[in-house]
Amino acid sequence: MLKGKQLIQKAEVRKSFLALRDALPPARRLEATNLAYHELKAVPYNLILSFFSFGSEIDLFPFNCLLAQQRRLVLPKRNGVELELYRVEDLFNDLDILSLGLREPIPSRCEKVDPASIDLALIPAIAFDRDRFRLGFGKGHYDYFLNKNKPTTMGVGFREQLSEISLPRDPWDVPLNSLCLL
């Protein structure tokens, strides 16, 4: 029965934090995008797994452009529960636009990357807590990836996504190494 309550609790937390994130004004979003670019461009890692912002997630497009120019950008492609990783050099021609606007690498245009070669993985979420746990959409892609691979991780998002209380978690949830909430 606890599991059922936990699922309801996760759904409620998701709904609340998504509404908060969706309501951020354009000026706040732009501020966070600029801060992300300046904070992240200083990270001393070579090959970086990033994400193409989806919905109201923080916009990493300027930072991803820089990484692509430097041949350091890796983006995920969903394959069932797994994430396949691809080096992306052209954000305009190397990505497929899927339903709902989600963008993923086109395998025939991008070099597949071994997860062991990732120096830093930037991880999105709906919410983060002070223990560096995250709450995603519940599909398990990043949970599966982080349990199977052990990259250095950094949660990236808006400072408004930080929960003051511990988020509900499951035994397979993995805490991130650090948070960059702007």
Secondary structure as the mmCIF struct_conf table of DSSP 4:
data_model
#
loop_
_struct_conf.conf_type_id
_struct_conf.id
_struct_conf.beg_label_comp_id
_struct_conf.beg_label_asym_id
_struct_conf.beg_label_seq_id
_struct_conf.end_label_comp_id
_struct_conf.end_label_asym_id
_struct_conf.end_label_seq_id
HELX_RH_AL_P HELX_RH_AL_P1 LEU A 2 ASP A 22
TURN_TY1_P TURN_TY1_P1 ALA A 23 ALA A 23
HELX_RH_AL_P HELX_RH_AL_P2 PRO A 26 LEU A 40
TURN_TY1_P TURN_TY1_P2 LYS A 41 ALA A 42
BEND BEND1 ASN A 46 LEU A 47
STRN STRN1 ILE A 48 LEU A 49
TURN_TY1_P TURN_TY1_P3 GLY A 55 SER A 56
BEND BEND2 GLU A 57 GLU A 57
HELX_RH_AL_P HELX_RH_AL_P3 PHE A 61 GLN A 69
TURN_TY1_P TURN_TY1_P4 GLN A 70 ARG A 71
STRN STRN2 LEU A 73 ASN A 79
TURN_TY1_P TURN_TY1_P5 GLY A 80 VAL A 81
STRN STRN3 GLU A 82 ARG A 87
BEND BEND3 GLU A 89 GLU A 89
TURN_TY1_P TURN_TY1_P6 LEU A 91 ASN A 93
BEND BEND4 ASP A 94 ASP A 94
STRN STRN4 LEU A 95 ILE A 97
HELX_RH_3T_P HELX_RH_3T_P1 SER A 99 GLY A 101
STRN STRN5 ARG A 103 PRO A 105
TURN_TY1_P TURN_TY1_P7 PRO A 107 ARG A 109
BEND BEND5 CYS A 110 CYS A 110
STRN STRN6 GLU A 111 VAL A 113
HELX_RH_3T_P HELX_RH_3T_P2 PRO A 115 SER A 117
BEND BEND6 ASP A 119 ASP A 119
STRN STRN7 LEU A 120 ILE A 123
BEND BEND7 ILE A 126 ILE A 126
STRN STRN8 ALA A 127 ASP A 129
TURN_TY1_P TURN_TY1_P8 ARG A 130 ASP A 131
BEND BEND8 ARG A 132 ARG A 132
STRN STRN9 ARG A 134 LEU A 135
BEND BEND9 GLY A 138 LYS A 139
HELX_RH_AL_P HELX_RH_AL_P4 HIS A 141 LYS A 148
STRN STRN10 THR A 153 GLY A 157
HELX_RH_3T_P HELX_RH_3T_P3 ARG A 159 GLN A 161
STRN STRN11 LEU A 162 SER A 163
BEND BEND10 GLU A 164 ILE A 165
HELX_LH_PP_P HELX_LH_PP_P1 SER A 166 PRO A 168
TURN_TY1_P TURN_TY1_P9 PRO A 171 TRP A 172
BEND BEND11 ASN A 177 ASN A 177
STRN STRN12 SER A 178 LEU A 181
#
